Each structure stands twice: as structure tokens, then as C-alpha cells.
Amino acid sequence: AWLTGAGHAVALARDGPEALRRIVASVQTTESIELMVADFKIPGLNGLELIRAVRQLRRTLPVILMTAYGDDSVRNQMRGVRGSRYLEKPFEPEDLVQEIEELKTRLGE
């Protein structure tokens, strides 16, 4: 609701495997996925595993990983992923919208 209210089109996935299937389908069709927001702790595979799998298909897809289980290891791994942001919970809806806008600006969109 936050993102839709900020003018973004949103596609949802209930778990990591479904999110990965949607990304695979977008590569094979004309569906446009411009950015992925993933939680670190999701069913099926964690957010970092999802990001690694997605990078095999779409190396430049911008991603935001959000988590309530922040630790230096996860944060450091995200620093090495070009076109990514890390957002620690809890956060305000405006924080997520701002992260998306900053990431898009940084990537020249």
C-alpha cells in the first residue's frame, strides 16, 4: 500500500521461490520488473539466497534487502552487491520510498 500510494506498481510474492519464478517469467516475457524488495527472512530461501539467484538471471536488477535480523555479515554481503540497498527494520514507510528513489537515482534511472 505504501509503494502504490507513492506511485509505484507492485507485484507480490508470498515466498522466495515464488519471487524467483516471477523474475524468471519476467525475463521470458515482456513483464517489466524494475526493482526487487526482499525481506531477509522469507520462506523457501532467505533474501540473500534470493538475490544471488536473481543475479544469475538479471545482473543489474536493483534490490533492497530489509531485515529485522541485521548483523554485520549480512550488511557486508549487501555492500558487495552493485545496485543494492540494505534497510533495517523497523522503518517508516517513507524510508522505503526514499531508499527506492535514491537507488533509482544512483543507477541513473
Salt bridges, closest charged atoms under 4 A:
GLU18 OE1 - ARG14 NH1 3.36
GLU31 OE2 - ARG22 NH2 3.40
ASP39 OD2 - LYS89 NZ 2.45
ASP72 OD1 - ARG75 NH2 3.40
GLU88 OE1 - ARG75 NH1 2.85
GLU99 OE1 - ARG85 NE 2.64
GLU101 OE2 - HIS8 NE2 3.15
GLU102 OE1 - ARG85 NH2 2.43
